Amino acid sequence: MKTYLICIASAAMLSACGGSSGGSSGDAGQPTTPTTPTTPTTPVTGQCQSSAKSVQWDKVIAADAQNLADYQLFSNPCDPTQNPSARGLAYDLSVPLFTDYASKYRFVFIPPDKKAQYHASETFDFPVGTVITKTFTMPADTSQRGIDHERLLETRLLIKREGGWIARPYVWNEQGTEAQWDLTGENLVIDDLKHLNESFNFTYAVPNQNSCTTCHQFNPNGDDDAVDGVDPTPAFFRPIGPKARYLNSDYDYGQGPENQLQKWLAEGLLEGLPASNTDIDSTPEFSDSTALADITASAQLLQDTSKAWLDINCGHCHRKEGQASNTAFRVDWNIPWLGNEQYHGACAVAVSGAGESSIIIIPGDADNSLLYQRMHTQEPGDAMPPIGRNVIHQEGTALVKAWIDAMDPSLCSL
Amino acid sequence: MKPTLQRNWLARNSSSNASFHSRVLSKRSLALVIAAASLAMSGCGSDDDDDNDAVTAELNKAFNCSASDTSGQRVVCIGSADDLTDSKVQDDLIAALATAQSGDTFVLPQGRYNFTSTIEFNGLVDNTVVSHLTFRGAGMDKTIIDVSGASADGFLFNNTDHLIFEDFGVYESNNNALKVTKSNGVIMRRVAAVWETDYQSTNGAYGLYPVETSNVLIEDSYVKGSADAGIYVGQSDKIVVRNNVAEKNVAGIEIENSTLADVYGNRAVGNTGGVLVFDLPIGNGKYGSGVRVFDNHIEANNAPNFANVGDFAGGVHIVPPGTGVIILSTSDVEIYNNVIKDHQTTAIALTSYLLPDDQVASAPNADVGGLDGNDATPAVNSYGDIHPYANALLDGWSPLVRNIHIRDNAISVAAGIDNPQGSLIEDIVKGYQLFHAFYPDITAGQTTVPHILYDGIGELLTNTPNPGGAGETILQAVTGGINQVAAALDANGLESDGRQINMALFTTYNGDGVCQQNNGIDDQTLFAASVFETTPGAHTFDDSGSPQAKIQQYGMDTTMVGRVMSDPNGVMGCPATPFDGTPVTVTFDQQSYGCTTDDSDSSSCAL
């Protein structure tokens, strides 16, 4: 049943032990790995040589490798941020999910002679054997990103088997030379992360394997079709990011910016893409370096960007098909704002357990809106999202605040 | 098109914190109230000492488990004989869930263990559906999982059918102790949810917390210290809550927006409010009815309300300290054969949603698409624009209380316990205090407010013809108006659902209101009364159209004096066939639970 390796001595205090083998102090109250982003990962020569690799598709399907390197997804086993093996392609999202200012490196690997099926509004349908990797790294200073300035934290795999998608989390050792399968999650101490002129000290939580389903479950029709408590279309597991609206944006693969969907098509990874780009949805682009003033200049852009940010950060749970369907806050991109304001939480009363406010969005007053309060706190039990956020996303909260503050208060005054 | 509502008391301004009554008491009365002897409103209504339970200080760790690999009924040991460290126990449990198979039993060792992460499960292991899981400790006081190190819930399960939790305790959660959502078949048996520090608003919200579930059994469990509700069953169907102890929570036991619940044999002591049955306008189609509360011991729920104060009209922070049972905007409830004693505000409070928020009765906005040309009127582009509660009303919610049958309860109040309070009913309390000041023949030792207190305002507005209308009542005018506007939105293509309020919910009351009979009270006269008349009389509304509480009418109507403290044959009289709830059966695989089955011989179920 156990999936742990014996930890190498120099990594005795390290994450991959999972607290199950000797060498752990046994005090679960202490985060394990003291990480110091100021000293980025320095690969040990010898272990981390680049060489031609090819994806071990059978190992991917078996999905039980203790070491991430066994799948041979990258030419350098210590660098999951570039140079994927054949049939692998990097991708980026027009609006990313925030995770404590970590950098993220995403790749999709699709077995030879197979293709993903385009979908207009939901996650693409990927063939069996597909593996998606998302690697999280922590810079010492958010103004200097890139693997040379960052510490490898974790690489999450989503693997499509016959029965559907499964999740496999791998956690990197402190030297960045090895990532091991880790069922139980880890707490990694981040000291002195520099962001603009602030410094953050916090515990970065690598979720345990059970937690993946919290965000990645999708229940068709929600519970609306349940009969006597039994849902004929139960929830299943699936990726969140690879949707047309997030991939209909440019990425520099080395020859200048190219549209990602066209690249997927050209690489033989995708079929069913509409011929005309006007038939493909897209979100505005937003990152931490986006100037808020450029967005607030247009009311429509402000609304679309905010909706996109909320969709990627909250919408996998806060929709009819998600885990938070019983709340009064729903934020899926596919439901237009106009005419569905209350559905999105405007003037709506929270179902339970509210914080200072119990109205989710008070048009014109972000400070007193529960949505903003939940985004703008680190208090356990109040902070949203409940997983993967131990720092307040300043840029995201500023965006949503500007959007709520710009709303017409008369929306609720009847 | 737009309903005529000439009564201008139908507020159009949102004043979320103004309770209905503050407008009802005129300035003159308020001045008198303020001049009246000010009561010491001390927030501490509990005689319990505040010592933390130190029973857990010395709890020996012990491993007593034999694993079994029998398919479909595996036993998985958590921890091992030679390693019972916190991290070992936590990680074993997480790893066991990551590799769980249907039918697994996870055996937790004895001892107190500090966890740093939420134990969660979402019904899938490698995308295979997994159900029928049992979590078993060595006893609710022997196996204690301290989840204060986890950032959110202690245990969180969703989409997992047939779950059994038994014989362990979840302590000090930052959020909820044990939450289960979207599951069919949930048993919580001899489980404790505890916050050791009393009356602390930073304690977690809910203890035992099934929500959006069906076939739920909670029995022989213990909840203490939650800053919201100790046992809370919400948006669920087929529920039995029996033989539990809930103490020192804001709400001891709460059934909310749920159908078919039997709550019996429980002890609710020392909470702010003992047993709550709420039906809130949550807008997801789940509204409650068919709750029976019987053979419970509900005593001295006089704790301060230490909930986090939000501005949610129906939030638990509104619970008046010193209330035994509260029914809020729920219909079809039977409350019988309970012992309800020593509550300093009232034994049983029943209220429509108009008391926490009078906007329920506000006039709908009919400016469909903004076509009236008047920029001052906000345009109505969706159902929600019509009225603050239009979405919930169109969704099937009713703000009213109907078919409430209160019978055969033993109500008692010890001498000296008469200190009514609570912001929700502050003006009502002041009114009664004023009344007592004017009527010194209300004997000393009698409670200030009636033992059974009914708002009456929802019923009144359901029974009062709309002035200048065509025979419809005021609430029918509001709801009928919302229906007209909703239909216009559909006709204009602004909405497409074709939703309409079920007008049957708003028919005039006809013996289907709040009724009480055979309720005994020691050495006193039982007072059971409504704050407002429920059928309009000569002075029910003042010159400006605002409804006047009965207390406000005693100068105008000589018969009102006797009706302020009791409604002998009127408002709460029982019809020939009062509401009679149906026993609930909880089905869990081949087992069934409740008064119809495993408990059919119990004295509770014989009542």
Interface residues (C-beta under 8 A of the other chain):
Chain A: M1 K2 T3 G18 G19 S20 S24 G26 D27 A28 G29 P31 A63 R161 G163 G164 W165 I166 L183 T184 G185 N187 A205 N208 Q209 N210 S211 T213 T214 Q217 N219 D223 D228 G229 V230 P234 A235 F236 F237 Q323 S325 N326 A328 L338 G339 N340 E341 Q342 Y343 A346 C347 A348 V349 A350 V351 S352 G353 A354 G355 E356 S357 S358 I359 P380 G381 A383 P386 N390 S410 L411 C412 S413 L414
Chain B: R12 N13 S14 D83 T85 D86 S87 K88 Q90 D91 D92 I94 A95 A96 L97 A98 T99 Y113 N114 F115 T116 S117 T118 E120 F121 N122 G123 L124 D126 N127 T128 V129 G149 A150 S151 A152 D153 N158 N159 D161 S173 N174 N175 N176 T181 K182 N184 G185 G204 A205 Y206 V211 E212 T213 S214 N215 D228 G234 Q235 D237 K238 E256 L280 P281 I282 G283 N284 N308 G310 D311 F312 A313 G314 G315 S362 P364 N365 P378 N381 S382 Y383 G384 D385 I386 H387 P388 N391 L494 E495
